[in-house]
Amino acid sequence: MLTISRFILIPVYSVVFFYGYIKVAFLVLLLAGLTDILDGYIARRRGQVTVVGSMLDPLADKAMMIVVILSLLLSHMIPWQAAAAIFARDAGMIAGSAFFHFRGKLTVPANMLGKLTTVLFYIAILLIVFKAPLALPYLWGVIGISMIATLIYIVQFAILNKRD
């Protein structure tokens, strides 16, 4: 249910952001992030981790991040190159995960570097929203870290699905 609430928060974020309440929109994003943490905690604690949940959870995260990055791009708060790098990475992760999942391949669960990258993106968005002087260099650093995390996922996937 919490995963579904994160999908519902996506249009809420968009409306609030584009009506000019950017700081309130950040609070909506923060709420989505907190429900993500709570959702994972409850599912693991109660032993209710499901295949559907494990597919929808990262999809909700990616969908929210794509909408947030698009809103920052359309508001000229980030350069198109940064948005393109983030979109390319997320689209590749979503498409690759879906492709291999439906081919019966094992997928790599979220790891600490991936979770750290998400937290770093939230911090980058906070810095951008509050117009911190080093927000964009920080964002580029996070993009670099996210690319490294993606490469690690690819290597882990290859090892996990290696045929002897």
DSSP file (Angstrom, degrees, kcal/mol; ACC not computed):
  #  RESIDUE AA STRUCTURE BP1 BP2  ACC     N-H-->O    O-->H-N    N-H-->O    O-->H-N    TCO  KAPPA ALPHA  PHI   PSI    X-CA   Y-CA   Z-CA
    1    1 A M     >        0   0    0      0, 0.0     4,-2.0     0, 0.0     5,-0.1   0.000 360.0 360.0 360.0 -38.4    0.0    0.0    0.0
    2    2 A L  H  >  +     0   0    0      1,-0.2     4,-1.5     2,-0.2     5,-0.1   0.859 360.0  55.3 -66.4 -33.2    2.8    2.4    0.8
    3    3 A T  H  > S+     0   0    0      1,-0.2     4,-1.4     2,-0.2     3,-0.3   0.929 107.4  49.5 -63.1 -43.3    4.3    1.7   -2.7
    4    4 A I  H  > S+     0   0    0      1,-0.2     4,-2.0     2,-0.2    -2,-0.2   0.886 105.4  57.7 -61.7 -38.9    1.0    2.7   -4.2
    5    5 A S  H  X S+     0   0    0     -4,-2.0     4,-1.9     1,-0.2    -1,-0.2   0.852 102.1  55.5 -61.7 -32.6    1.0    5.9   -2.1
    6    6 A R  H  X S+     0   0    0     -4,-1.5     4,-0.7    -3,-0.3    -1,-0.2   0.882 106.0  50.3 -68.3 -36.3    4.3    6.8   -3.7
    7    7 A F  H >< S+     0   0    0     -4,-1.4     3,-0.7     1,-0.2    -2,-0.2   0.896 110.5  50.6 -64.6 -38.3    2.8    6.5   -7.2
    8    8 A I  H 3X S+     0   0    0     -4,-2.0     4,-1.1     1,-0.2    -2,-0.2   0.844 103.7  59.1 -67.1 -33.7    0.0    8.8   -6.0
    9    9 A L  H 3X S+     0   0    0     -4,-1.9     4,-2.9     1,-0.2    -1,-0.2   0.690  89.3  75.5 -70.2 -17.3    2.5   11.4   -4.6
   10   10 A I  H <X S+     0   0    0     -3,-0.7     4,-2.2    -4,-0.7    -1,-0.2   0.966 100.8  37.7 -62.1 -53.9    4.0   11.8   -8.1
   11   11 A P  H  > S+     0   0    0      0, 0.0     4,-2.7     0, 0.0     5,-0.2   0.853 114.8  56.6 -67.2 -29.8    1.2   13.9   -9.5
   12   12 A V  H  X S+     0   0    0     -4,-1.1     4,-2.4     2,-0.2     5,-0.2   0.951 108.4  47.2 -61.5 -47.7    0.8   15.7   -6.2
   13   13 A Y  H  X S+     0   0    0     -4,-2.9     4,-3.0     1,-0.2     5,-0.2   0.938 112.4  50.6 -55.7 -48.5    4.5   16.7   -6.4
   14   14 A S  H  X S+     0   0    0     -4,-2.2     4,-2.8     1,-0.2     5,-0.2   0.920 111.6  45.8 -59.9 -47.5    4.0   17.8  -10.0
   15   15 A V  H  X S+     0   0    0     -4,-2.7     4,-1.3     1,-0.2     6,-0.2   0.943 115.7  46.0 -62.2 -48.2    1.0   20.0   -9.3
   16   16 A V  H  <>S+     0   0    0     -4,-2.4     5,-2.0    -5,-0.2     3,-0.3   0.924 115.0  48.0 -61.8 -44.7    2.5   21.6   -6.2
   17   17 A F  H ><5S+     0   0    0     -4,-3.0     3,-1.8    -5,-0.2    -2,-0.2   0.949 112.9  46.0 -61.4 -50.8    5.9   22.2   -8.0
   18   18 A F  H 3<5S+     0   0    0     -4,-2.8    -1,-0.2     1,-0.3    -2,-0.2   0.618 103.8  62.7 -77.0 -10.5    4.4   23.8  -11.1
   19   19 A Y  T 3<5S-     0   0    0     -4,-1.3    -1,-0.3    -3,-0.3    -2,-0.2   0.381 124.7-103.7 -86.0   3.3    2.0   26.0   -9.1
   20   20 A G  T < 5S+     0   0    0     -3,-1.8     2,-1.3    -5,-0.1     3,-0.3   0.476  88.2 122.9  94.7   3.1    5.2   27.5   -7.8
   21   21 A Y     >< +     0   0    0     -5,-2.0     4,-2.5    -6,-0.2     5,-0.2  -0.490  27.7 157.3 -94.0  65.4    5.4   25.9   -4.3
   22   22 A I  H  >  +     0   0    0     -2,-1.3     4,-2.0     1,-0.2    -1,-0.2   0.865  69.4  49.3 -64.2 -39.9    8.8   24.4   -5.0
   23   23 A K  H  > S+     0   0    0     -3,-0.3     4,-1.5     2,-0.2    -1,-0.2   0.869 112.0  49.2 -69.6 -34.7    9.8   24.0   -1.3
   24   24 A V  H  > S+     0   0    0      2,-0.2     4,-1.9     1,-0.2    -2,-0.2   0.890 108.0  55.1 -67.7 -38.8    6.4   22.3   -0.5
   25   25 A A  H  X S+     0   0    0     -4,-2.5     4,-2.4     1,-0.2    -2,-0.2   0.893 104.0  54.4 -60.2 -39.0    7.0   20.1   -3.5
   26   26 A F  H  X S+     0   0    0     -4,-2.0     4,-2.7     1,-0.2    -1,-0.2   0.896 105.5  53.0 -61.8 -37.7   10.4   19.1   -2.0
   27   27 A L  H  X S+     0   0    0     -4,-1.5     4,-2.4     2,-0.2    -1,-0.2   0.876 107.3  51.5 -64.0 -36.8    8.5   18.2    1.2
   28   28 A V  H  X S+     0   0    0     -4,-1.9     4,-2.3     2,-0.2    -2,-0.2   0.918 110.6  49.0 -63.4 -43.2    6.2   15.9   -0.9
   29   29 A L  H  X S+     0   0    0     -4,-2.4     4,-2.3     2,-0.2    -2,-0.2   0.914 110.4  50.6 -61.1 -43.3    9.3   14.3   -2.4
   30   30 A L  H  X S+     0   0    0     -4,-2.7     4,-2.5     2,-0.2    -2,-0.2   0.897 108.3  52.5 -62.1 -40.9   10.7   13.9    1.1
   31   31 A L  H  X S+     0   0    0     -4,-2.4     4,-2.5     2,-0.2    -1,-0.2   0.912 108.3  51.0 -60.6 -42.7    7.4   12.2    2.2
   32   32 A A  H  X S+     0   0    0     -4,-2.3     4,-1.8     1,-0.2    -2,-0.2   0.913 110.4  49.5 -60.8 -42.3    7.7    9.8   -0.7
   33   33 A G  H  X S+     0   0    0     -4,-2.3     4,-2.0     1,-0.2    -2,-0.2   0.901 110.6  49.3 -63.5 -41.4   11.3    9.0    0.3
   34   34 A L  H  X S+     0   0    0     -4,-2.5     4,-2.6     1,-0.2    -2,-0.2   0.885 109.5  51.1 -67.0 -38.4   10.2    8.4    3.9
   35   35 A T  H  X S+     0   0    0     -4,-2.5     4,-2.8     2,-0.2    -1,-0.2   0.845 107.4  55.4 -67.1 -31.2    7.3    6.1    2.8
   36   36 A D  H  X S+     0   0    0     -4,-1.8     4,-2.2     2,-0.2    -2,-0.2   0.940 110.5  44.1 -62.4 -47.7    9.9    4.2    0.7
   37   37 A I  H  X S+     0   0    0     -4,-2.0     4,-2.3     1,-0.2    -2,-0.2   0.935 116.6  46.4 -62.5 -46.8   12.0    3.6    3.8
   38   38 A L  H  X S+     0   0    0     -4,-2.6     4,-2.8     1,-0.2     5,-0.2   0.899 110.2  53.9 -63.5 -42.0    9.0    2.7    5.9
   39   39 A D  H  X S+     0   0    0     -4,-2.8     4,-2.5     1,-0.2    -1,-0.2   0.931 111.2  44.9 -58.4 -48.9    7.6    0.4    3.2
   40   40 A G  H  X S+     0   0    0     -4,-2.2     4,-2.3     2,-0.2     5,-0.3   0.905 113.4  50.5 -63.4 -42.2   10.9   -1.6    3.0
   41   41 A Y  H  X S+     0   0    0     -4,-2.3     4,-2.7    -5,-0.2    -2,-0.2   0.937 113.2  44.7 -61.9 -48.2   11.2   -1.8    6.7
   42   42 A I  H  X S+     0   0    0     -4,-2.8     4,-2.5     2,-0.2     6,-0.3   0.924 112.7  51.3 -64.1 -45.0    7.7   -3.1    7.2
   43   43 A A  H  X>S+     0   0    0     -4,-2.5     5,-2.8    -5,-0.2     4,-0.5   0.918 115.5  41.4 -60.4 -44.2    7.9   -5.6    4.4
   44   44 A R  H ><5S+     0   0    0     -4,-2.3     3,-0.6     3,-0.2    -1,-0.2   0.919 114.9  50.4 -69.8 -42.8   11.2   -7.1    5.7
   45   45 A R  H 3<5S+     0   0    0     -4,-2.7    -2,-0.2    -5,-0.3    -1,-0.2   0.878 117.9  38.4 -64.4 -38.3   10.1   -7.0    9.3
   46   46 A R  H 3<5S-     0   0    0     -4,-2.5    -1,-0.2    -5,-0.2    -2,-0.2   0.448 110.0-118.5 -92.1  -0.8    6.8   -8.8    8.6
   47   47 A G  T <<5S+     0   0    0     -3,-0.6    -3,-0.2    -4,-0.5    -4,-0.1   0.854  73.4 132.7  67.2  33.4    8.2  -11.1    6.0
   48   48 A Q      < +     0   0    0     -5,-2.8     2,-0.5    -6,-0.3    -4,-0.2  -0.036  17.7 140.0-108.4  29.5    5.9   -9.6    3.4
   49   49 A V        -     0   0    0     -6,-0.5     2,-0.3    -5,-0.1     3,-0.0  -0.635  31.7-176.1 -73.8 122.9    8.5   -9.1    0.6
   50   50 A T     >  -     0   0    0     -2,-0.5     4,-2.5     1,-0.1     5,-0.1  -0.793  39.2-119.0-120.3 162.5    6.8  -10.0   -2.6
   51   51 A V  H  > S+     0   0    0     -2,-0.3     4,-1.2     2,-0.2     5,-0.2   0.923 117.4  49.0 -63.4 -44.4    7.9  -10.3   -6.3
   52   52 A V  H >> S+     0   0    0      1,-0.2     4,-3.1     2,-0.2     3,-0.5   0.932 112.7  47.7 -61.9 -45.5    5.3   -7.6   -7.2
   53   53 A G  H 3> S+     0   0    0      1,-0.2     4,-2.6     2,-0.2    -1,-0.2   0.888 108.6  53.7 -62.3 -39.5    6.5   -5.3   -4.5
   54   54 A S  H 3< S+     0   0    0     -4,-2.5    -1,-0.2     1,-0.2    -2,-0.2   0.726 115.0  41.9 -71.0 -19.1   10.1   -5.8   -5.4
   55   55 A M  H <X S+     0   0    0     -4,-1.2     4,-1.2    -3,-0.5    -2,-0.2   0.856 117.6  44.5 -88.3 -42.9    9.3   -4.8   -8.9
   56   56 A L  H  X S+     0   0    0     -4,-3.1     4,-2.8     1,-0.2     5,-0.2   0.851 104.2  64.4 -71.6 -34.5    7.0   -1.9   -8.1
   57   57 A D  H  X S+     0   0    0     -4,-2.6     4,-2.0    -5,-0.2    -1,-0.2   0.951 108.0  37.4 -58.4 -55.2    9.2   -0.4   -5.3
   58   58 A P  H  > S+     0   0    0      0, 0.0     4,-2.8     0, 0.0    -1,-0.2   0.838 114.8  57.2 -67.7 -28.1   12.1    0.6   -7.6
   59   59 A L  H  X S+     0   0    0     -4,-1.2     4,-2.9     2,-0.2    -2,-0.2   0.911 106.7  48.5 -65.7 -40.9    9.7    1.6  -10.3
   60   60 A A  H  X S+     0   0    0     -4,-2.8     4,-2.3     2,-0.2     5,-0.2   0.912 112.4  49.6 -62.5 -42.1    8.0    4.0   -8.0
   61   61 A D  H  X S+     0   0    0     -4,-2.0     4,-2.4    -5,-0.2    -2,-0.2   0.942 114.1  43.9 -60.8 -48.3   11.4    5.4   -7.0
   62   62 A K  H  X S+     0   0    0     -4,-2.8     4,-2.8     2,-0.2    -2,-0.2   0.909 112.4  52.2 -66.2 -42.2   12.5    5.8  -10.6
   63   63 A A  H  X S+     0   0    0     -4,-2.9     4,-2.2     1,-0.2    -1,-0.2   0.923 112.1  46.0 -61.0 -44.0    9.2    7.3  -11.7
   64   64 A M  H  X S+     0   0    0     -4,-2.3     4,-2.6    -5,-0.2    -1,-0.2   0.932 113.2  49.2 -63.7 -44.9    9.3    9.9   -8.9
   65   65 A M  H  X S+     0   0    0     -4,-2.4     4,-2.8     1,-0.2     5,-0.2   0.898 110.1  51.2 -63.8 -39.5   13.0   10.7   -9.7
   66   66 A I  H  X S+     0   0    0     -4,-2.8     4,-2.6     2,-0.2    -1,-0.2   0.927 112.0  46.7 -63.0 -44.4   12.2   11.1  -13.4
   67   67 A V  H  X S+     0   0    0     -4,-2.2     4,-2.4    -5,-0.2    -2,-0.2   0.904 113.5  49.2 -64.4 -41.3    9.3   13.5  -12.7
   68   68 A V  H  X S+     0   0    0     -4,-2.6     4,-2.4     2,-0.2    -2,-0.2   0.944 113.1  45.6 -63.4 -48.1   11.5   15.5  -10.2
   69   69 A I  H  X S+     0   0    0     -4,-2.8     4,-2.5     1,-0.2    -2,-0.2   0.909 112.8  51.3 -63.3 -41.5   14.4   15.8  -12.7
   70   70 A L  H  X S+     0   0    0     -4,-2.6     4,-2.9    -5,-0.2    -1,-0.2   0.908 109.9  49.6 -61.6 -41.8   12.0   16.8  -15.5
   71   71 A S  H  X S+     0   0    0     -4,-2.4     4,-1.3     1,-0.2    -2,-0.2   0.902 111.9  47.8 -65.1 -39.9   10.4   19.5  -13.3
   72   72 A L  H  <>S+     0   0    0     -4,-2.4     5,-3.1     2,-0.2     6,-0.9   0.884 113.6  48.7 -66.7 -37.7   13.8   20.9  -12.4
   73   73 A L  H ><5S+     0   0    0     -4,-2.5     3,-2.0     1,-0.2    -2,-0.2   0.948 110.7  48.7 -65.7 -49.4   14.8   20.8  -16.0
   74   74 A L  H 3<5S+     0   0    0     -4,-2.9    -1,-0.2     1,-0.3    -2,-0.2   0.750 111.0  52.0 -65.2 -22.9   11.7   22.5  -17.2
   75   75 A S  T 3<5S-     0   0    0     -4,-1.3    -1,-0.3    -5,-0.2    -2,-0.2   0.298 114.4-119.1 -93.2   8.0   12.2   25.2  -14.6
   76   76 A H  T < 5S+     0   0    0     -3,-2.0    -3,-0.2     2,-0.2    -2,-0.1   0.807  78.8 125.3  58.9  32.9   15.7   25.8  -15.7
   77   77 A M  S   <S+     0   0    0     -5,-3.1    -4,-0.2    -6,-0.2    -5,-0.1   0.657  74.0  29.1 -93.5 -18.6   17.1   24.7  -12.3
   78   78 A I  S    S-     0   0    0     -6,-0.9    -1,-0.2    -9,-0.1    -2,-0.2  -0.974  91.3-103.6-135.6 153.2   19.4   22.1  -13.8
   79   79 A P     >  -     0   0    0      0, 0.0     4,-1.9     0, 0.0     3,-0.5  -0.390  28.6-118.4 -74.5 154.5   21.1   21.8  -17.2
   80   80 A W  H  > S+     0   0    0      1,-0.2     4,-3.0     2,-0.2     5,-0.2   0.824 112.1  61.9 -61.9 -30.6   19.7   19.5  -19.9
   81   81 A Q  H  > S+     0   0    0      2,-0.2     4,-2.1     1,-0.2    -1,-0.2   0.899 104.7  46.9 -63.9 -39.8   23.0   17.5  -19.9
   82   82 A A  H  > S+     0   0    0     -3,-0.5     4,-2.2     2,-0.2    -1,-0.2   0.929 113.6  48.2 -66.3 -44.7   22.5   16.5  -16.3
   83   83 A A  H  X S+     0   0    0     -4,-1.9     4,-3.1     1,-0.2     5,-0.2   0.916 110.9  51.5 -61.5 -42.8   18.9   15.6  -16.9
   84   84 A A  H  X S+     0   0    0     -4,-3.0     4,-2.7     1,-0.2     5,-0.2   0.904 109.4  49.9 -61.9 -41.7   19.9   13.6  -19.9
   85   85 A A  H  X S+     0   0    0     -4,-2.1     4,-2.0     2,-0.2    -1,-0.2   0.917 114.4  44.5 -63.1 -43.1   22.5   11.6  -18.0
   86   86 A I  H  X S+     0   0    0     -4,-2.2     4,-2.7     2,-0.2     5,-0.2   0.929 114.6  48.5 -67.9 -45.2   20.0   10.9  -15.2
   87   87 A F  H  X S+     0   0    0     -4,-3.1     4,-3.1     1,-0.2     5,-0.3   0.920 111.1  50.6 -60.8 -44.5   17.2    9.9  -17.6
   88   88 A A  H  X S+     0   0    0     -4,-2.7     4,-2.3    -5,-0.2    -1,-0.2   0.931 112.8  45.9 -60.8 -45.9   19.6    7.7  -19.6
   89   89 A R  H  X S+     0   0    0     -4,-2.0     4,-2.4    -5,-0.2    -2,-0.2   0.950 116.6  43.6 -62.1 -49.7   20.7    5.8  -16.5
   90   90 A D  H  X S+     0   0    0     -4,-2.7     4,-2.7     2,-0.2     5,-0.2   0.908 113.9  49.9 -66.3 -41.7   17.2    5.4  -15.1
   91   91 A A  H  X S+     0   0    0     -4,-3.1     4,-2.9    -5,-0.2     5,-0.3   0.917 112.3  48.9 -62.1 -42.1   15.7    4.4  -18.4
   92   92 A G  H  X S+     0   0    0     -4,-2.3     4,-2.6    -5,-0.3     5,-0.3   0.902 111.7  48.7 -62.9 -41.6   18.5    1.8  -18.9
   93   93 A M  H  X S+     0   0    0     -4,-2.4     4,-2.3     2,-0.2     5,-0.2   0.921 115.1  44.3 -65.0 -44.1   18.0    0.4  -15.4
   94   94 A I  H  X S+     0   0    0     -4,-2.7     4,-2.5     2,-0.2     5,-0.2   0.956 117.9  43.2 -66.0 -50.4   14.2    0.1  -15.8
   95   95 A A  H  X S+     0   0    0     -4,-2.9     4,-2.8    -5,-0.2     5,-0.2   0.922 116.2  48.0 -63.3 -44.6   14.4   -1.4  -19.3
   96   96 A G  H  X S+     0   0    0     -4,-2.6     4,-2.5    -5,-0.3     5,-0.3   0.922 112.6  48.0 -63.3 -44.6   17.2   -3.7  -18.4
   97   97 A S  H  X S+     0   0    0     -4,-2.3     4,-2.3    -5,-0.3    -2,-0.2   0.932 115.3  44.8 -62.3 -46.2   15.6   -4.9  -15.2
   98   98 A A  H  X S+     0   0    0     -4,-2.5     4,-2.4    -5,-0.2    -2,-0.2   0.932 113.0  51.2 -64.1 -45.6   12.3   -5.6  -17.0
   99   99 A F  H  X S+     0   0    0     -4,-2.8     4,-0.6    -5,-0.2    -2,-0.2   0.943 116.5  38.8 -57.2 -51.4   13.9   -7.3  -20.0
  100  100 A F  H  <>S+     0   0    0     -4,-2.5     5,-2.7    -5,-0.2     3,-0.3   0.838 112.8  56.4 -73.9 -31.9   15.9   -9.7  -17.9
  101  101 A H  H ><5S+     0   0    0     -4,-2.3     3,-1.6    -5,-0.3    -1,-0.2   0.942 108.6  46.9 -61.8 -46.8   13.2  -10.3  -15.3
  102  102 A F  H 3<5S+     0   0    0     -4,-2.4    -1,-0.2     1,-0.3    -2,-0.2   0.603 107.2  58.2 -75.1  -9.9   10.7  -11.4  -18.0
  103  103 A R  T 3<5S-     0   0    0     -4,-0.6    -1,-0.3    -3,-0.3    -2,-0.2   0.289 121.3-108.2 -95.4   7.2   13.4  -13.6  -19.6
  104  104 A G  T < 5 +     0   0    0     -3,-1.6    -3,-0.2     1,-0.3     2,-0.2   0.631  69.9 146.1  79.5  13.6   13.7  -15.4  -16.3
  105  105 A K      < -     0   0    0     -5,-2.7    -1,-0.3    -6,-0.2     2,-0.2  -0.517  54.8-106.1 -81.9 151.9   17.0  -14.0  -15.3
  106  106 A L        -     0   0    0     -2,-0.2     2,-0.3    51,-0.1    -1,-0.1  -0.555  35.1-145.5 -73.4 139.8   17.9  -13.3  -11.7
  107  107 A T        -     0   0    0     -2,-0.2   -10,-0.0    53,-0.1    -1,-0.0  -0.772  15.7-112.5-107.7 156.8   18.0   -9.6  -10.9
  108  108 A V        -     0   0    0     -2,-0.3     3,-0.1    45,-0.1    49,-0.1  -0.737  30.9-131.6 -89.0 125.0   20.2   -7.9   -8.4
  109  109 A P        -     0   0    0      0, 0.0    -1,-0.0     0, 0.0   -55,-0.0  -0.294  40.7 -77.5 -70.1 161.9   18.5   -6.5   -5.3
  110  110 A A        -     0   0    0      4,-0.1     2,-0.2     1,-0.1     0, 0.0  -0.305  54.0-160.8 -57.6 139.3   19.2   -3.0   -4.2
  111  111 A N     >  -     0   0    0     -3,-0.1     4,-2.2     1,-0.0     5,-0.2  -0.649  33.9 -94.0-117.1 178.1   22.5   -2.7   -2.4
  112  112 A M  H  > S+     0   0    0      1,-0.2     4,-2.8    -2,-0.2     5,-0.2   0.861 122.6  54.1 -63.3 -36.8   24.0    0.0   -0.1
  113  113 A L  H  > S+     0   0    0      2,-0.2     4,-2.4     1,-0.2    -1,-0.2   0.913 109.6  48.4 -65.0 -40.6   25.7    1.9   -2.9
  114  114 A G  H  > S+     0   0    0      2,-0.2     4,-1.8     1,-0.2    -2,-0.2   0.908 113.6  46.5 -63.6 -42.0   22.3    2.2   -4.8
  115  115 A K  H  X S+     0   0    0     -4,-2.2     4,-2.0     2,-0.2    -2,-0.2   0.894 111.8  51.3 -67.1 -39.5   20.5    3.3   -1.6
  116  116 A L  H  X S+     0   0    0     -4,-2.8     4,-2.7     1,-0.2    -2,-0.2   0.906 106.8  54.4 -62.3 -41.5   23.3    5.8   -0.9
  117  117 A T  H  X S+     0   0    0     -4,-2.4     4,-2.2     1,-0.2    -1,-0.2   0.901 106.6  51.6 -59.4 -41.6   23.0    7.2   -4.4
  118  118 A T  H  X S+     0   0    0     -4,-1.8     4,-2.1     2,-0.2    -1,-0.2   0.930 110.5  47.8 -61.5 -45.5   19.3    7.8   -3.8
  119  119 A V  H  X S+     0   0    0     -4,-2.0     4,-2.2     1,-0.2    -2,-0.2   0.912 110.8  51.9 -61.3 -42.4   20.0    9.7   -0.6
  120  120 A L  H  X S+     0   0    0     -4,-2.7     4,-2.4     1,-0.2    -1,-0.2   0.866 107.7  52.2 -63.7 -36.3   22.7   11.7   -2.4
  121  121 A F  H  X S+     0   0    0     -4,-2.2     4,-2.6     2,-0.2    -1,-0.2   0.905 107.6  52.0 -65.2 -40.8   20.2   12.6   -5.1
  122  122 A Y  H  X S+     0   0    0     -4,-2.1     4,-2.4     1,-0.2    -2,-0.2   0.915 110.5  48.3 -60.4 -42.0   17.7   13.8   -2.5
  123  123 A I  H  X S+     0   0    0     -4,-2.2     4,-2.7     2,-0.2    -2,-0.2   0.911 110.1  52.2 -64.0 -41.6   20.5   16.0   -1.0
  124  124 A A  H  X S+     0   0    0     -4,-2.4     4,-2.4     2,-0.2    -2,-0.2   0.920 110.0  48.4 -59.8 -43.9   21.3   17.3   -4.5
  125  125 A I  H  X S+     0   0    0     -4,-2.6     4,-3.0     2,-0.2     5,-0.2   0.913 110.4  51.6 -63.9 -42.2   17.6   18.2   -5.1
  126  126 A L  H  X S+     0   0    0     -4,-2.4     4,-2.2     1,-0.2    -2,-0.2   0.934 111.0  47.8 -58.0 -46.9   17.5   19.9   -1.7
  127  127 A L  H  <>S+     0   0    0     -4,-2.7     5,-3.0     1,-0.2     8,-0.2   0.883 113.8  47.6 -62.7 -39.0   20.6   22.0   -2.6
  128  128 A I  H ><5S+     0   0    0     -4,-2.4     3,-1.6     3,-0.2    -2,-0.2   0.939 110.9  50.2 -67.4 -47.3   19.1   22.9   -6.0
  129  129 A V  H 3<5S+     0   0    0     -4,-3.0    -2,-0.2     1,-0.3    -1,-0.2   0.877 115.4  43.0 -59.6 -39.1   15.8   23.9   -4.5
  130  130 A F  T 3<5S-     0   0    0     -4,-2.2    -1,-0.3    -5,-0.2    -2,-0.2   0.262 112.2-122.3 -94.1  12.9   17.4   26.1   -1.9
  131  131 A K  T < 5 -     0   0    0     -3,-1.6    -3,-0.2     1,-0.2    -4,-0.1   0.849  39.1-174.6  53.8  44.1   19.9   27.5   -4.5
  132  132 A A    > < -     0   0    0     -5,-3.0     3,-1.8    -6,-0.1     4,-0.3  -0.446  31.9-120.1 -67.2 143.0   23.0   26.4   -2.7
  133  133 A P  T 3  S+     0   0    0      0, 0.0     3,-0.3     0, 0.0    -1,-0.1   0.828 110.4  39.1 -57.1 -36.6   26.2   27.7   -4.4
  134  134 A L  T 3> S+     0   0    0      1,-0.2     4,-2.2     2,-0.1     5,-0.2   0.145  81.7 113.8-101.6  20.3   27.7   24.3   -5.0
  135  135 A A  H <> S+     0   0    0     -3,-1.8     4,-2.5    -8,-0.2    -7,-0.2   0.921  77.5  44.7 -59.2 -48.1   24.4   22.5   -5.9
  136  136 A L  H  > S+     0   0    0     -4,-0.3     4,-2.5    -3,-0.3     5,-0.2   0.922 113.2  48.3 -70.2 -43.2   25.3   21.8   -9.6
  137  137 A P  H  > S+     0   0    0      0, 0.0     4,-2.0     0, 0.0    -1,-0.2   0.913 113.5  50.2 -59.5 -38.2   28.8   20.5   -9.0
  138  138 A Y  H  X S+     0   0    0     -4,-2.2     4,-2.3     2,-0.2    -2,-0.2   0.929 108.5  52.1 -62.1 -45.0   27.4   18.3   -6.2
  139  139 A L  H  X S+     0   0    0     -4,-2.5     4,-2.5     1,-0.2    -1,-0.2   0.920 108.6  50.5 -57.6 -45.0   24.7   17.1   -8.6
  140  140 A W  H  X S+     0   0    0     -4,-2.5     4,-2.2     1,-0.2    -1,-0.2   0.880 109.0  52.1 -62.4 -37.2   27.4   16.2  -11.2
  141  141 A G  H  X S+     0   0    0     -4,-2.0     4,-2.3     2,-0.2    -1,-0.2   0.910 109.9  48.4 -62.7 -42.0   29.3   14.3   -8.5
  142  142 A V  H  X S+     0   0    0     -4,-2.3     4,-2.7     2,-0.2    -2,-0.2   0.886 108.3  54.1 -66.5 -38.8   26.2   12.3   -7.6
  143  143 A I  H  X S+     0   0    0     -4,-2.5     4,-2.0     2,-0.2    -1,-0.2   0.924 108.8  49.7 -60.1 -43.1   25.6   11.5  -11.3
  144  144 A G  H  X S+     0   0    0     -4,-2.2     4,-2.0     1,-0.2    -2,-0.2   0.927 111.2  48.0 -60.3 -45.7   29.2   10.2  -11.4
  145  145 A I  H  X S+     0   0    0     -4,-2.3     4,-2.6     1,-0.2    -1,-0.2   0.890 109.8  53.4 -62.2 -39.1   28.6    8.0   -8.3
  146  146 A S  H  X S+     0   0    0     -4,-2.7     4,-2.1     1,-0.2    -1,-0.2   0.856 106.8  51.9 -66.6 -33.4   25.3    6.8   -9.8
  147  147 A M  H  X S+     0   0    0     -4,-2.0     4,-2.2     2,-0.2    -1,-0.2   0.901 110.0  48.8 -67.7 -39.8   27.1    5.7  -13.0
  148  148 A I  H  X S+     0   0    0     -4,-2.0     4,-2.3     2,-0.2    -2,-0.2   0.922 110.4  51.3 -63.2 -43.6   29.6    3.8  -10.9
  149  149 A A  H  X S+     0   0    0     -4,-2.6     4,-2.2     1,-0.2    -2,-0.2   0.888 108.7  52.3 -59.9 -39.1   26.8    2.2   -8.9
  150  150 A T  H  X S+     0   0    0     -4,-2.1     4,-2.4     2,-0.2    -1,-0.2   0.919 108.0  50.1 -64.1 -44.1   25.2    1.2  -12.3
  151  151 A L  H  X S+     0   0    0     -4,-2.2     4,-2.4     1,-0.2    -1,-0.2   0.898 109.6  51.7 -60.8 -40.0   28.4   -0.4  -13.4
  152  152 A I  H  X S+     0   0    0     -4,-2.3     4,-2.7     2,-0.2    -1,-0.2   0.911 108.8  50.9 -63.5 -41.8   28.6   -2.4  -10.2
  153  153 A Y  H  X S+     0   0    0     -4,-2.2     4,-2.8     2,-0.2    -2,-0.2   0.914 109.5  51.1 -60.0 -42.7   25.0   -3.6  -10.7
  154  154 A I  H  X S+     0   0    0     -4,-2.4     4,-2.5     2,-0.2    -2,-0.2   0.924 111.6  46.6 -62.2 -44.7   25.9   -4.7  -14.2
  155  155 A V  H  X S+     0   0    0     -4,-2.4     4,-2.4     2,-0.2    -2,-0.2   0.928 113.2  49.1 -62.9 -45.1   28.9   -6.7  -12.9
  156  156 A Q  H  X S+     0   0    0     -4,-2.7     4,-2.7     1,-0.2    -2,-0.2   0.899 111.0  50.8 -61.2 -40.4   26.8   -8.2  -10.1
  157  157 A F  H  X S+     0   0    0     -4,-2.8     4,-2.1     2,-0.2    -2,-0.2   0.930 110.1  49.2 -62.0 -46.0   24.1   -9.2  -12.6
  158  158 A A  H  < S+     0   0    0     -4,-2.5     4,-0.3     1,-0.2    -2,-0.2   0.909 113.7  45.9 -61.6 -42.6   26.7  -10.8  -14.9
  159  159 A I  H >< S+     0   0    0     -4,-2.4     3,-1.0     1,-0.2    -1,-0.2   0.920 112.3  50.9 -65.5 -43.7   28.1  -12.8  -12.0
  160  160 A L  H 3< S+     0   0    0     -4,-2.7    -1,-0.2     1,-0.2    -2,-0.2   0.838 118.4  37.5 -63.2 -34.4   24.7  -13.8  -10.7
  161  161 A N  T 3< S+     0   0    0     -4,-2.1    -1,-0.2    -5,-0.2    -2,-0.2   0.233  83.7 135.6-104.7  12.9   23.6  -15.1  -14.1
  162  162 A K    <   -     0   0    0     -3,-1.0     2,-0.5    -4,-0.3    -3,-0.1  -0.394  48.7-139.0 -64.8 133.3   26.9  -16.6  -15.3
  163  163 A R              0   0    0     -2,-0.1    -1,-0.1     1,-0.1    -2,-0.1  -0.821 360.0 360.0 -95.7 131.2   26.5  -20.0  -16.8
  164  164 A D              0   0    0     -2,-0.5    -1,-0.1     0, 0.0    -2,-0.1   0.463 360.0 360.0 -80.7 360.0   29.1  -22.5  -15.9
